[in-house]
């Protein structure tokens, strides 16, 4: 724990943060137990806040857990925890989709029903979370580091902080995450051309995740860099720390499982009540709730100019979402539908999958040299918001064309980067998949600060 984190003011804020995260979970628990009749908007807000609070608690407990369990187990647990809030909401929609499929067939809804099919909502939540992570998350880390770097220069910093900021460079050991992201992204490009995400797709994607977990578990153990409330909990005596971490895990997981279904249902009901697209609410509002803690932690790392940890965390999360999260959706659907049929993909979801995969291709092209410049961050950020804004302006009938056009723009930009220089990607794949971790760490560039 850093000296400044031990100051009374910092300790008070850390305790207050934990208390606030717990307190915002309480109304949802009371609501679940008492079942009062409240407006759907109010229910969505209360259950959504509970998921946000529980996700923060999970993230802090997961960070502290690295002090007490082996590196391999820590990575496996952290990988699952990273997608647990998102998975819980997606699981609800996949399960509802399975029940609807068993009753209505491939359309997953009654003929003539104006409601959005639960199957499409499961994919909406997944694609929204994936695009948000890159378009907002990756860019945010670069922008925060850029701002902090400029502040230090303006304050008369010397040495490397006196140089101009151009972007972030990850250590060589992060080649592993990027290499497996490349494999997952390549496979994701096949999904838009399918009629469903099948059990075979689940097998492939989960296998990629397992291979990634085994590979990264061989990384040498490192002292975790704890920040915020996690840093405070990390100062506890070992026994007290372990009991606290287990209590936080159990409590947060229980809240997420309790709130996920009513949150999903209240979101859909809110859309019906207010005349807002159910698809839009599920695609963007739900991921914002589940991704908020992770984005905040990455932002805190960037604020402290520990950009290697900030961006590295989000890259690892992207791997988890493209493999474990997407791979488990058809499994949840199959269990609910009592069949082996895959999760149906209709036209709109096909376009959403294409757009999400295309964004990943561009992000991979940019990150192939393990760095993201300010200009590249603006590119990812601008394209994300351009598609979001254009989608809200153009007529509903043109949404499909708009998604395809933006997808082509992503792929065209990625092609330009790859054609210009494909050597970084080939080298990264070799290092990420085959080079021993000892060599990756031993010859690391050690660039924990932004590139200059």
Secondary structure by P-SEA (a helix, b strand, c coil): cccccccaaaaaaaaaaaaaaaaaaaaaaaaaaacccccaaaaaaaaaaaaaaaaaaaaaaaaaacccccaaaaaaaaaaaaaaaaaaaaaaaaaaaaaaaacccccccccccccccaaaaaaaaaaaaaaaacccaaaaaaaaaaaaaaaaaaacccccccccccbbbbcccaaaaaaaaaaaaaaaaaccccccccaaaaaaaaaaaaaaaaaacccccccccccaaaaaaaaccaaaaaaaaaaaaaaaaaaaaacaaaaaaaaaaaaaaacccaaaaaacaaaaaaaaaaaaaaaaaaaacaaaaaaaaaaaaaaaaacccccaaaaaaaaaacccccccccaaaaaaaaaaaaaaaaaaaaaccccccaaaaaaaaaaaaaaaaaaacccccaaaaaaaaaaaaaaaaaaaaaaacaaaaaaaaaaaccccaaaaaaaccccccccc
